[in-house]
């Protein structure tokens, strides 16, 4: 006869005295794996094992993702530098064309001045060729040099202004990002307008955004026209890569063109 808690009752009866019997209580100890404590410990260990496997798998997966993200980031940086490197020969080609144009029209003095200015600009550009970012002050200097060179050839006027609240010596932007846009403003805007042409570049701040506008008073263009040259195509690719690499901020380009000219706006969102 079995009672609760593994208690057994053993009944013995003599063969010759069937009416009488003896009773013995026997308690049988359970095996270790049958005890409640063992079951609790085993359950806890199973939970720990499965939890450990889950976290190990999760950590390994995150490591793989981090390695892949790091590889993608390095690839993007290399592509960004590659695109930036392509801007230098593109700029050299255009500048040499400008010098040739001045010489072909008999403007030898202007060509010599252009060549001198061009050599200084190339020195500054090559010094910054390995930099992904450059201060606004440095970029303004190169824009001034570039626009003054093109002014010798085409005769337009230009101005570069900045909002007083912006520390141009501290705030950085992607190096040479604005130069192809200024080039496009000349080529498709003011190149044929001589002294009537005007280009305005303005740096302003709105909340945490840096806003750069490059405007010209040219004839404008239809949005359906293919006006994007090599430089602007590389600029668009650079903006895309910058946004992939630096996810805390976001760069976007907007183009507004009409009969009164063209304005290109570059918003550097969350830049301050």
MIDOSE-1310 file (N, C-alpha, C; in nm, 2 decimals, decimal comma, always signed):
residues 272
xxxx	+0,09/-0,12/+0,00/+0,00/+0,00/+0,00/+0,09/+0,12/+0,00; +0,06/+0,22/-0,09/+0,14/+0,34/-0,11/+0,07/+0,46/-0,06; +0,13/+0,54/+0,03/+0,08/+0,66/+0,08/+0,15/+0,78/+0,00; +0,11/+0,90/+0,04/+0,17/+1,01/-0,02/+0,32/+1,03/+0,03
xxxx	+0,40/+1,11/-0,05/+0,54/+1,13/-0,01/+0,62/+1,01/-0,01; +0,59/+0,92/-0,10/+0,68/+0,79/-0,11/+0,68/+0,71/+0,02; +0,57/+0,72/+0,10/+0,55/+0,63/+0,22/+0,48/+0,50/+0,18; +0,54/+0,39/+0,21/+0,48/+0,26/+0,18/+0,44/+0,19/+0,31
xxxx	+0,33/+0,12/+0,31/+0,29/+0,04/+0,42/+0,30/-0,11/+0,38; +0,38/-0,18/+0,45/+0,40/-0,32/+0,42/+0,32/-0,41/+0,52; +0,23/-0,49/+0,47/+0,15/-0,58/+0,55/+0,19/-0,72/+0,54; +0,22/-0,79/+0,65/+0,27/-0,93/+0,66/+0,17/-1,01/+0,73
xxxx	+0,14/-1,13/+0,68/+0,04/-1,22/+0,74/+0,10/-1,36/+0,74; +0,09/-1,43/+0,85/+0,14/-1,57/+0,86/+0,04/-1,66/+0,79; +0,10/-1,76/+0,73/+0,01/-1,86/+0,65/-0,08/-1,93/+0,75; -0,02/-1,96/+0,87/-0,10/-2,04/+0,96/-0,19/-1,96/+1,05
xxxx	-0,16/-1,83/+1,05/-0,25/-1,74/+1,13/-0,30/-1,62/+1,03; -0,39/-1,66/+0,95/-0,43/-1,56/+0,85/-0,51/-1,45/+0,91; -0,57/-1,47/+1,02/-0,65/-1,36/+1,08/-0,56/-1,25/+1,14; -0,43/-1,28/+1,16/-0,35/-1,18/+1,22/-0,24/-1,13/+1,12
xxxx	-0,20/-1,01/+1,12/-0,10/-0,95/+1,03/-0,02/-0,84/+1,10; +0,09/-0,82/+1,05/+0,18/-0,71/+1,10/+0,19/-0,60/+0,99; +0,20/-0,47/+1,04/+0,21/-0,36/+0,95/+0,34/-0,29/+0,97; +0,41/-0,26/+0,86/+0,54/-0,18/+0,87/+0,53/-0,06/+0,77
xxxx	+0,57/+0,05/+0,83/+0,58/+0,17/+0,74/+0,72/+0,19/+0,69; +0,73/+0,20/+0,56/+0,86/+0,21/+0,49/+0,86/+0,34/+0,40; +0,96/+0,42/+0,42/+0,97/+0,54/+0,34/+1,09/+0,52/+0,25; +1,06/+0,54/+0,12/+1,17/+0,52/+0,02/+1,21/+0,65/-0,03
xxxx	+1,34/+0,68/-0,02/+1,40/+0,81/-0,07/+1,40/+0,81/-0,22; +1,35/+0,92/-0,28/+1,36/+0,93/-0,43/+1,50/+0,94/-0,48; +1,51/+0,91/-0,61/+1,64/+0,93/-0,67/+1,67/+1,08/-0,68; +1,80/+1,12/-0,70/+1,83/+1,26/-0,70/+1,75/+1,34/-0,81
xxxx	+1,74/+1,28/-0,93/+1,67/+1,35/-1,04/+1,52/+1,36/-1,02; +1,47/+1,28/-0,91/+1,33/+1,29/-0,89/+1,29/+1,39/-0,78; +1,40/+1,46/-0,72/+1,37/+1,55/-0,61/+1,33/+1,69/-0,67; +1,24/+1,76/-0,61/+1,20/+1,90/-0,65/+1,31/+1,99/-0,67
xxxx	+1,41/+1,99/-0,58/+1,53/+2,08/-0,59/+1,60/+2,05/-0,72; +1,62/+1,92/-0,75/+1,69/+1,89/-0,88/+1,62/+1,94/-1,00; +1,48/+1,92/-0,99/+1,40/+1,96/-1,11/+1,41/+2,11/-1,13; +1,41/+2,19/-1,01/+1,42/+2,33/-1,02/+1,56/+2,37/-1,08
xxxx	+1,66/+2,31/-1,02/+1,80/+2,34/-1,07/+1,81/+2,31/-1,22; +1,76/+2,19/-1,26/+1,77/+2,14/-1,40/+1,70/+2,24/-1,49; +1,58/+2,28/-1,44/+1,50/+2,38/-1,52/+1,57/+2,51/-1,54; +1,63/+2,55/-1,43/+1,71/+2,68/-1,43/+1,83/+2,67/-1,53
xxxx	+1,90/+2,55/-1,52/+2,01/+2,53/-1,61/+1,97/+2,53/-1,75; +1,86/+2,47/-1,78/+1,81/+2,46/-1,92/+1,78/+2,60/-1,97; +1,72/+2,68/-1,88/+1,69/+2,82/-1,92/+1,81/+2,90/-1,95; +1,92/+2,88/-1,86/+2,04/+2,95/-1,88/+2,11/+2,90/-2,01
xxxx	+2,11/+2,77/-2,03/+2,17/+2,72/-2,16/+2,11/+2,78/-2,28; +1,97/+2,77/-2,29/+1,90/+2,83/-2,40/+1,92/+2,98/-2,41; +1,92/+3,05/-2,30/+1,95/+3,19/-2,30/+2,09/+3,22/-2,35; +2,19/+3,14/-2,30/+2,33/+3,16/-2,35/+2,34/+3,14/-2,50
xxxx	+2,27/+3,03/-2,55/+2,28/+3,00/-2,69/+2,22/+3,12/-2,77; +2,10/+3,17/-2,72/+2,04/+3,28/-2,79/+2,13/+3,40/-2,79; +2,19/+3,44/-2,68/+2,27/+3,56/-2,67/+2,40/+3,54/-2,75; +2,45/+3,42/-2,75/+2,57/+3,39/-2,83/+2,54/+3,41/-2,98
xxxx	+2,43/+3,35/-3,02/+2,39/+3,36/-3,16/+2,36/+3,51/-3,20; +2,30/+3,58/-3,10/+2,27/+3,72/-3,13/+2,40/+3,80/-3,14; +2,50/+3,78/-3,05/+2,62/+3,85/-3,05/+2,70/+3,82/-3,18; +2,70/+3,69/-3,22/+2,77/+3,65/-3,34/+2,71/+3,72/-3,46
xxxx	+2,58/+3,72/-3,46/+2,51/+3,79/-3,57/+2,54/+3,94/-3,58; +2,54/+4,00/-3,46/+2,57/+4,14/-3,45/+2,72/+4,17/-3,50; +2,81/+4,08/-3,46/+2,95/+4,09/-3,50/+2,96/+4,09/-3,66; +2,89/+3,99/-3,71/+2,89/+3,98/-3,86/+2,83/+4,10/-3,92
xxxx	+2,72/+4,15/-3,87/+2,66/+4,27/-3,92/+2,75/+4,39/-3,91; +2,82/+4,40/-3,79/+2,92/+4,51/-3,77/+3,03/+4,50/-3,87; +3,08/+4,38/-3,90/+3,19/+4,36/-3,99/+3,14/+4,40/-4,13; +3,02/+4,36/-4,17/+2,97/+4,40/-4,30/+2,94/+4,55/-4,31
xxxx	+2,89/+4,61/-4,20/+2,87/+4,75/-4,20/+3,00/+4,83/-4,21; +3,10/+4,78/-4,14/+3,23/+4,84/-4,14/+3,30/+4,83/-4,28; +3,28/+4,71/-4,34/+3,33/+4,69/-4,48/+3,26/+4,79/-4,58; +3,12/+4,80/-4,56/+3,05/+4,88/-4,65/+3,09/+5,03/-4,63
xxxx	+3,11/+5,07/-4,50/+3,15/+5,20/-4,47/+3,29/+5,23/-4,54; +3,38/+5,14/-4,52/+3,52/+5,16/-4,58/+3,50/+5,17/-4,74; +3,42/+5,09/-4,79/+3,39/+5,09/-4,94/+3,34/+5,23/-4,98; +3,24/+5,28/-4,90/+3,18/+5,41/-4,93/+3,28/+5,52/-4,92
xxxx	+3,37/+5,51/-4,82/+3,47/+5,61/-4,80/+3,57/+5,61/-4,92; +3,61/+5,49/-4,97/+3,69/+5,48/-5,08/+3,63/+5,53/-5,21; +3,50/+5,50/-5,22/+3,42/+5,55/-5,34/+3,42/+5,71/-5,33; +3,40/+5,76/-5,21/+3,39/+5,90/-5,20/+3,52/+5,97/-5,23
xxxx	+3,63/+5,91/-5,19/+3,76/+5,97/-5,23/+3,79/+5,95/-5,37; +3,74/+5,84/-5,43/+3,76/+5,82/-5,57/+3,69/+5,92/-5,66; +3,56/+5,96/-5,62/+3,48/+6,06/-5,68/+3,55/+6,19/-5,67; +3,60/+6,22/-5,55/+3,66/+6,35/-5,52/+3,79/+6,36/-5,61
xxxx	+3,86/+6,25/-5,62/+3,98/+6,25/-5,71/+3,95/+6,28/-5,85; +3,83/+6,24/-5,90/+3,79/+6,26/-6,04/+3,76/+6,41/-6,06; +3,72/+6,49/-5,95/+3,69/+6,63/-5,97/+3,81/+6,71/-6,01; +3,93/+6,67/-5,96/+4,05/+6,74/-5,98/+4,09/+6,75/-6,13
xxxx	+4,10/+6,63/-6,20/+4,13/+6,64/-6,35/+4,02/+6,71/-6,42; +3,90/+6,69/-6,38/+3,78/+6,76/-6,44/+3,80/+6,91/-6,43; +3,84/+6,96/-6,32/+3,86/+7,10/-6,30/+3,98/+7,15/-6,38; +4,09/+7,07/-6,38/+4,21/+7,11/-6,45/+4,17/+7,13/-6,60
xxxx	+4,09/+7,03/-6,65/+4,06/+7,03/-6,80/+3,98/+7,16/-6,83; +3,88/+7,19/-6,75/+3,80/+7,31/-6,77/+3,89/+7,44/-6,76; +3,98/+7,44/-6,66/+4,06/+7,56/-6,64/+4,16/+7,58/-6,76; +4,21/+7,47/-6,81/+4,30/+7,48/-6,93/+4,23/+7,53/-7,05
xxxx	+4,10/+7,48/-7,06/+4,02/+7,53/-7,17/+3,99/+7,68/-7,16; +3,98/+7,73/-7,04/+3,96/+7,87/-7,02/+4,08/+7,95/-7,06; +4,20/+7,90/-7,02/+4,33/+7,97/-7,06/+4,34/+7,97/-7,21; +4,31/+7,85/-7,27/+4,32/+7,84/-7,42/+4,22/+7,94/-7,48
xxxx	+4,10/+7,96/-7,43/+4,01/+8,05/-7,48/+4,06/+8,20/-7,47; +4,12/+8,23/-7,36/+4,18/+8,37/-7,35/+4,29/+8,39/-7,45; +4,38/+8,29/-7,47/+4,49/+8,30/-7,56/+4,44/+8,31/-7,71; +4,34/+8,23/-7,74/+4,28/+8,23/-7,88/+4,22/+8,36/-7,91
xxxx	+4,17/+8,44/-7,81/+4,11/+8,57/-7,84/+4,21/+8,68/-7,82; +4,34/+8,65/-7,81/+4,44/+8,75/-7,80/+4,46/+8,82/-7,66; +4,39/+8,76/-7,56/+4,40/+8,82/-7,43/+4,52/+8,75/-7,35; +4,64/+8,79/-7,40/+4,76/+8,72/-7,34/+4,78/+8,76/-7,19
xxxx	+4,76/+8,89/-7,16/+4,78/+8,93/-7,02/+4,68/+8,87/-6,93; +4,56/+8,86/-6,97/+4,46/+8,79/-6,89/+4,49/+8,64/-6,88; +4,54/+8,58/-6,99/+4,58/+8,44/-6,98/+4,69/+8,41/-6,88; +4,79/+8,50/-6,88/+4,90/+8,49/-6,79/+4,85/+8,50/-6,64
xxxx	+4,76/+8,60/-6,62/+4,71/+8,62/-6,49/+4,62/+8,50/-6,45; +4,55/+8,45/-6,54/+4,47/+8,33/-6,52/+4,56/+8,21/-6,48; +4,67/+8,20/-6,55/+4,76/+8,09/-6,53/+4,82/+8,10/-6,39; +4,85/+8,22/-6,35/+4,91/+8,24/-6,21/+4,81/+8,21/-6,10
xxxx	+4,68/+8,26/-6,12/+4,58/+8,23/-6,03/+4,55/+8,08/-6,02; +4,55/+8,02/-6,14/+4,52/+7,88/-6,15/+4,62/+7,79/-6,08; +4,75/+7,83/-6,08/+4,85/+7,75/-6,02/+4,83/+7,76/-5,86; +4,79/+7,88/-5,81/+4,77/+7,89/-5,67/+4,64/+7,81/-5,63
xxxx	+4,54/+7,81/-5,71/+4,42/+7,73/-5,68/+4,45/+7,59/-5,68; +4,53/+7,54/-5,78/+4,56/+7,40/-5,79/+4,64/+7,36/-5,67; +4,73/+7,44/-5,62/+4,81/+7,41/-5,50/+4,72/+7,39/-5,38; +4,62/+7,48/-5,36/+4,53/+7,47/-5,25/+4,44/+7,34/-5,26
xxxx	+4,40/+7,32/-5,39/+4,31/+7,20/-5,41/+4,38/+7,07/-5,39; +4,51/+7,06/-5,43/+4,59/+6,94/-5,41/+4,62/+6,92/-5,27; +4,64/+7,03/-5,19/+4,67/+7,02/-5,05/+4,55/+6,96/-4,98; +4,43/+6,98/-5,03/+4,30/+6,93/-4,96/+4,25/+6,81/-5,03
xxxx	+4,32/+6,75/-5,13/+4,27/+6,64/-5,21/+4,24/+6,52/-5,13; +4,31/+6,50/-5,02/+4,29/+6,38/-4,94/+4,19/+6,40/-4,83; +4,14/+6,52/-4,81/+4,04/+6,55/-4,71/+3,90/+6,53/-4,76; +3,82/+6,47/-4,68/+3,68/+6,45/-4,72/+3,61/+6,58/-4,68
xxxx	+3,65/+6,65/-4,57/+3,58/+6,77/-4,53/+3,69/+6,88/-4,52; +3,64/+7,00/-4,54/+3,72/+7,12/-4,53/+3,64/+7,23/-4,46; +3,70/+7,33/-4,40/+3,63/+7,43/-4,34/+3,56/+7,52/-4,44; +3,46/+7,59/-4,40/+3,39/+7,68/-4,49/+3,48/+7,79/-4,54
xxxx	+3,57/+7,84/-4,45/+3,67/+7,94/-4,49/+3,75/+7,89/-4,60; +3,80/+7,77/-4,59/+3,89/+7,71/-4,70/+3,81/+7,70/-4,83; +3,68/+7,65/-4,82/+3,60/+7,64/-4,94/+3,57/+7,77/-5,00; +3,55/+7,87/-4,92/+3,52/+8,01/-4,97/+3,64/+8,06/-5,05
xxxx	+3,76/+8,03/-4,99/+3,88/+8,08/-5,05/+3,90/+8,01/-5,19; +3,87/+7,88/-5,20/+3,88/+7,82/-5,33/+3,77/+7,87/-5,43; +3,65/+7,89/-5,38/+3,55/+7,94/-5,46/+3,58/+8,08/-5,51; +3,64/+8,16/-5,43/+3,68/+8,30/-5,47/+3,79/+8,29/-5,58
xxxx	+3,88/+8,20/-5,56/+3,99/+8,18/-5,66/+3,93/+8,14/-5,79; +3,84/+8,04/-5,78/+3,78/+7,98/-5,91/+3,69/+8,09/-5,98; +3,61/+8,16/-5,91/+3,52/+8,25/-5,97/+3,60/+8,37/-6,03; +3,70/+8,41/-5,96/+3,78/+8,52/-6,01/+3,85/+8,48/-6,14
xxxx	+3,89/+8,35/-6,15/+3,95/+8,30/-6,27/+3,85/+8,31/-6,39; +3,73/+8,26/-6,36/+3,63/+8,25/-6,47/+3,58/+8,39/-6,50; +3,59/+8,48/-6,40/+3,55/+8,62/-6,43/+3,64/+8,69/-6,53; +3,77/+8,65/-6,53/+3,86/+8,70/-6,63/+3,82/+8,66/-6,77
xxxx	+3,76/+8,55/-6,78/+3,72/+8,50/-6,92/+3,58/+8,55/-6,96; +3,49/+8,55/-6,86/+3,35/+8,58/-6,90/+3,30/+8,71/-6,86; +3,36/+8,78/-6,76/+3,33/+8,91/-6,73/+3,21/+8,93/-6,63; +3,15/+8,82/-6,58/+3,04/+8,84/-6,48/+3,08/+8,89/-6,35
xxxx	+2,99/+8,92/-6,26/+3,02/+8,96/-6,13/+2,97/+8,85/-6,03; +3,02/+8,85/-5,91/+2,99/+8,75/-5,81/+3,00/+8,81/-5,67; +2,94/+8,74/-5,58/+2,95/+8,77/-5,44/+2,94/+8,65/-5,35; +3,01/+8,64/-5,24/+3,00/+8,53/-5,15/+2,98/+8,59/-5,01
xxxx	+2,87/+8,56/-4,95/+2,84/+8,61/-4,82/+2,81/+8,50/-4,72; +2,82/+8,53/-4,59/+2,80/+8,43/-4,49/+2,72/+8,50/-4,37; +2,63/+8,43/-4,31/+2,56/+8,48/-4,19/+2,66/+8,49/-4,08; +2,65/+8,60/-4,00/+2,75/+8,63/-3,90/+2,76/+8,52/-3,79
xxxx	+2,65/+8,45/-3,76/+2,65/+8,35/-3,66/+2,73/+8,22/-3,69; +2,77/+8,21/-3,82/+2,84/+8,09/-3,86/+2,99/+8,11/-3,84; +3,06/+8,02/-3,77/+3,20/+8,03/-3,75/+3,27/+7,95/-3,87; +3,30/+8,03/-3,97/+3,35/+7,97/-4,10/+3,48/+7,90/-4,08
xxxx	+3,56/+7,93/-3,98/+3,69/+7,87/-3,95/+3,68/+7,74/-3,88; +3,56/+7,71/-3,82/+3,54/+7,59/-3,75/+3,44/+7,49/-3,81; +3,34/+7,54/-3,88/+3,24/+7,45/-3,94/+3,30/+7,39/-4,07; +3,28/+7,26/-4,09/+3,33/+7,20/-4,21/+3,22/+7,14/-4,29
xxxx	+3,25/+7,14/-4,42/+3,16/+7,09/-4,52/+3,24/+7,00/-4,62; +3,18/+6,91/-4,69/+3,25/+6,83/-4,79/+3,34/+6,91/-4,88; +3,46/+6,88/-4,89/+3,56/+6,95/-4,98/+3,51/+6,95/-5,12; +3,52/+7,06/-5,19/+3,50/+7,08/-5,33/+3,36/+7,04/-5,37
xxxx	+3,26/+7,04/-5,28/+3,13/+7,00/-5,31/+3,05/+7,11/-5,39; +3,09/+7,24/-5,36/+3,02/+7,35/-5,42/+3,08/+7,40/-5,55; +3,21/+7,37/-5,58/+3,27/+7,42/-5,70/+3,20/+7,37/-5,83; +3,16/+7,24/-5,84/+3,09/+7,20/-5,96/+2,96/+7,28/-5,98
xxxx	+2,89/+7,31/-5,87/+2,77/+7,38/-5,88/+2,79/+7,53/-5,93; +2,90/+7,59/-5,88/+2,94/+7,72/-5,93/+2,97/+7,72/-6,07; +3,04/+7,61/-6,11/+3,08/+7,59/-6,25/+2,96/+7,58/-6,34; +2,86/+7,51/-6,29/+2,73/+7,49/-6,37/+2,66/+7,62/-6,38
xxxx	+2,67/+7,71/-6,28/+2,60/+7,84/-6,28/+2,67/+7,93/-6,39; +2,80/+7,91/-6,41/+2,87/+7,99/-6,51/+2,83/+7,93/-6,65; +2,84/+7,80/-6,66/+2,83/+7,74/-6,79/+2,68/+7,75/-6,85; +2,58/+7,73/-6,76/+2,45/+7,73/-6,80/+2,37/+7,86/-6,77
xxxx	+2,44/+7,95/-6,70/+2,37/+8,07/-6,65/+2,43/+8,20/-6,71; +2,55/+8,23/-6,67/+2,60/+8,37/-6,70/+2,71/+8,37/-6,80; +2,75/+8,26/-6,86/+2,87/+8,26/-6,95/+2,85/+8,36/-7,07; +2,73/+8,37/-7,12/+2,70/+8,46/-7,24/+2,65/+8,59/-7,20
xxxx	+2,65/+8,63/-7,07/+2,59/+8,76/-7,03/+2,69/+8,86/-7,01; +2,82/+8,83/-7,01/+2,93/+8,93/-6,98/+2,91/+8,99/-6,85; +2,92/+9,13/-6,84/+2,90/+9,20/-6,72/+2,76/+9,20/-6,66; +2,67/+9,16/-6,74/+2,53/+9,16/-6,69/+2,51/+9,03/-6,60
xxxx	+2,59/+8,93/-6,62/+2,58/+8,81/-6,54/+2,62/+8,83/-6,39; +2,55/+8,76/-6,31/+2,58/+8,77/-6,16/+2,56/+8,64/-6,09; +2,65/+8,60/-6,01/+2,64/+8,48/-5,93/+2,65/+8,52/-5,78; +2,56/+8,47/-5,70/+2,56/+8,49/-5,56/+2,56/+8,36/-5,48
xxxx	+2,66/+8,36/-5,39/+2,67/+8,24/-5,30/+2,65/+8,28/-5,16; +2,56/+8,22/-5,08/+2,53/+8,27/-4,95/+2,52/+8,15/-4,85; +2,59/+8,16/-4,74/+2,59/+8,06/-4,63/+2,50/+8,11/-4,52; +2,40/+8,03/-4,48/+2,32/+8,08/-4,37/+2,29/+7,96/-4,28
xxxx	+2,24/+7,99/-4,16/+2,20/+7,89/-4,06/+2,06/+7,90/-4,02; +1,99/+7,79/-4,02/+1,85/+7,78/-3,97/+1,84/+7,66/-3,87; +1,82/+7,70/-3,74/+1,82/+7,59/-3,64/+1,95/+7,52/-3,65; +1,94/+7,38/-3,67/+2,06/+7,30/-3,67/+2,11/+7,27/-3,82
xxxx	+2,06/+7,35/-3,91/+2,09/+7,32/-4,05/+2,18/+7,44/-4,11; +2,28/+7,39/-4,19/+2,36/+7,49/-4,27/+2,30/+7,49/-4,41; +2,27/+7,61/-4,45/+2,20/+7,62/-4,59/+2,30/+7,70/-4,68; +2,33/+7,64/-4,79/+2,41/+7,71/-4,89/+2,33/+7,73/-5,02
xxxx	+2,32/+7,85/-5,07/+2,25/+7,88/-5,19/+2,35/+7,94/-5,29; +2,34/+7,88/-5,41/+2,42/+7,93/-5,53/+2,32/+7,98/-5,63; +2,31/+8,11/-5,66/+2,21/+8,16/-5,75/+2,28/+8,23/-5,87; +2,22/+8,23/-5,98/+2,26/+8,30/-6,10/+2,14/+8,37/-6,16
xxxx	+2,16/+8,47/-6,24/+2,05/+8,54/-6,31/+2,05/+8,51/-6,45; +2,09/+8,39/-6,49/+2,09/+8,35/-6,63/+1,95/+8,32/-6,68; +1,94/+8,26/-6,80/+1,81/+8,23/-6,86/+1,74/+8,11/-6,80; +1,80/+8,04/-6,71/+1,74/+7,92/-6,65/+1,73/+7,81/-6,75
xxxx	+1,66/+7,70/-6,71/+1,65/+7,59/-6,80/+1,53/+7,51/-6,76; +1,48/+7,43/-6,85/+1,37/+7,34/-6,83/+1,41/+7,22/-6,75; +1,34/+7,18/-6,66/+1,38/+7,07/-6,58/+1,39/+6,94/-6,66; +1,33/+6,93/-6,78/+1,34/+6,82/-6,86/+1,47/+6,82/-6,94
xxxx	+1,54/+6,93/-6,95/+1,66/+6,94/-7,02/+1,77/+6,87/-6,95; +1,86/+6,81/-7,02/+1,98/+6,74/-6,96/+2,09/+6,85/-6,94; +2,09/+6,91/-6,82/+2,19/+7,02/-6,80/+2,30/+6,97/-6,70; +2,29/+6,85/-6,65/+2,39/+6,80/-6,56/+2,51/+6,75/-6,63
xxxx	+2,62/+6,82/-6,61/+2,75/+6,77/-6,66/+2,82/+6,67/-6,57; +2,94/+6,65/-6,61/+3,02/+6,55/-6,53/+3,04/+6,59/-6,38; +3,06/+6,72/-6,36/+3,08/+6,77/-6,22/+2,96/+6,75/-6,14; +2,84/+6,79/-6,19/+2,72/+6,78/-6,11/+2,68/+6,63/-6,09
xxxx	+2,71/+6,55/-6,18/+2,68/+6,40/-6,16/+2,77/+6,35/-6,05; +2,89/+6,39/-6,05/+2,98/+6,35/-5,94/+2,94/+6,41/-5,80; +2,89/+6,53/-5,81/+2,84/+6,59/-5,69/+2,72/+6,52/-5,63; +2,62/+6,48/-5,72/+2,51/+6,40/-5,67/+2,55/+6,27/-5,61
xxxx	+2,65/+6,20/-5,67/+2,70/+6,07/-5,62/+2,77/+6,10/-5,48; +2,84/+6,21/-5,47/+2,91/+6,23/-5,34/+2,81/+6,26/-5,23; +2,70/+6,33/-5,26/+2,60/+6,36/-5,16/+2,54/+6,23/-5,11; +2,51/+6,14/-5,21/+2,45/+6,01/-5,18/+2,54/+5,93/-5,08
xxxx	+2,67/+5,92/-5,11/+2,77/+5,85/-5,03/+2,79/+5,91/-4,90; +2,79/+6,05/-4,89/+2,80/+6,12/-4,76/+2,68/+6,08/-4,67; +2,56/+6,08/-4,73/+2,45/+6,04/-4,65/+2,45/+5,90/-4,60; +2,51/+5,81/-4,68/+2,53/+5,67/-4,64/+2,63/+5,65/-4,52
xxxx	+2,73/+5,74/-4,52/+2,84/+5,73/-4,43/+2,81/+5,80/-4,30; +2,76/+5,92/-4,31/+2,73/+6,01/-4,19/+2,58/+6,01/-4,17; +2,53/+5,91/-4,10/+2,39/+5,90/-4,08/+2,33/+5,99/-3,98; +2,41/+6,06/-3,90/+2,36/+6,15/-3,80/+2,32/+6,28/-3,86
xxxx	+2,36/+6,31/-3,98/+2,32/+6,43/-4,06/+2,28/+6,39/-4,20; +2,22/+6,49/-4,27/+2,17/+6,45/-4,40/+2,18/+6,57/-4,49; +2,24/+6,54/-4,61/+2,26/+6,65/-4,71/+2,16/+6,63/-4,82; +2,10/+6,74/-4,86/+2,01/+6,73/-4,97/+2,03/+6,85/-5,07
xxxx	+2,00/+6,83/-5,20/+2,02/+6,93/-5,30/+1,89/+6,96/-5,36; +1,85/+7,09/-5,38/+1,73/+7,13/-5,44/+1,77/+7,23/-5,55; +1,71/+7,22/-5,67/+1,73/+7,31/-5,78/+1,60/+7,37/-5,83; +1,60/+7,50/-5,83/+1,49/+7,58/-5,87/+1,53/+7,67/-5,99
xxxx	+1,48/+7,65/-6,11/+1,52/+7,72/-6,23/+1,40/+7,78/-6,30; +1,42/+7,90/-6,35/+1,31/+7,97/-6,42/+1,37/+8,08/-6,51; +1,28/+8,16/-6,56/+1,33/+8,27/-6,65/+1,42/+8,37/-6,58; +1,41/+8,38/-6,45/+1,49/+8,48/-6,38/+1,62/+8,42/-6,33
xxxx	+1,65/+8,30/-6,36/+1,78/+8,24/-6,32/+1,76/+8,11/-6,25; +1,86/+8,06/-6,19/+1,87/+7,93/-6,13/+1,92/+7,94/-5,99; +1,86/+7,87/-5,89/+1,91/+7,87/-5,75/+1,92/+7,72/-5,71; +2,04/+7,69/-5,67/+2,07/+7,56/-5,62/+2,09/+7,57/-5,47
xxxx	+2,01/+7,50/-5,39/+2,02/+7,50/-5,25/+2,07/+7,37/-5,19; +2,17/+7,38/-5,11/+2,23/+7,26/-5,04/+2,19/+7,27/-4,89; +2,11/+7,18/-4,84/+2,08/+7,18/-4,70/+2,17/+7,07/-4,63; +2,24/+7,12/-4,53/+2,32/+7,03/-4,45/+2,24/+7,02/-4,32
xxxx	+2,15/+6,92/-4,31/+2,06/+6,91/-4,20/+2,14/+6,84/-4,08; +2,10/+6,89/-3,96/+2,16/+6,84/-3,83/+2,31/+6,86/-3,84; +2,36/+6,97/-3,89/+2,50/+7,00/-3,91/+2,57/+7,07/-3,79; +2,49/+7,13/-3,70/+2,55/+7,20/-3,59/+2,52/+7,12/-3,46
